[in-house]
């Protein structure tokens, strides 16, 4: 399963956006006055290309574009569009028009890239950020997510097509005053959809639950998800919701 996912990640990108989602997302951005995008960590430029195809102007940057250098994630894969060399420090160095959004797709985990980019974007006047990746997962950092929750409001969220068992989604965040913000459900339980998830299955990362009751009520659907993911029955039949080796606390 991992090898199939890795090939797609290396040749395309680490998470993609479904055509129906992309069309709706483009309209949502334009309704909010956004028609330009700066993508940092663009890799092969695949996402930049598909955003261009729905009428958005995109400038894509990467610290090591795969066309010029050996990229740690994409090797020497030929890009889908022009990807220039750049990072947050030399790309976001002057005032950003309000019509421009920052796009971060699968920002690397356990480093400050996502946080530094968002902070710099805010400093030069940016107020709309698009995040493609896992929430409380394998992308970005806790510091980055705390910044989004504190200074932005999530105005749109949709799941990405699943490659392997990852849990990526695309979300749009608009800068807002923290005064008057209400609690948002940012990672909804896969079973009830109403409450914030508290634990994530380690076998299927997008299977997140708010409670043991929801996990038990979702048993037949969960079993089907495991089968579709080619997970042997002996691995999922005896899972314990309260065992941290089986379910990761969020």
Order of alpha helices (4+ residues) and beta strands (2+ residues): alpha-alpha-beta-alpha-beta-beta-alpha-beta-alpha-beta-alpha-beta-beta-beta-beta-alpha-alpha-alpha-beta
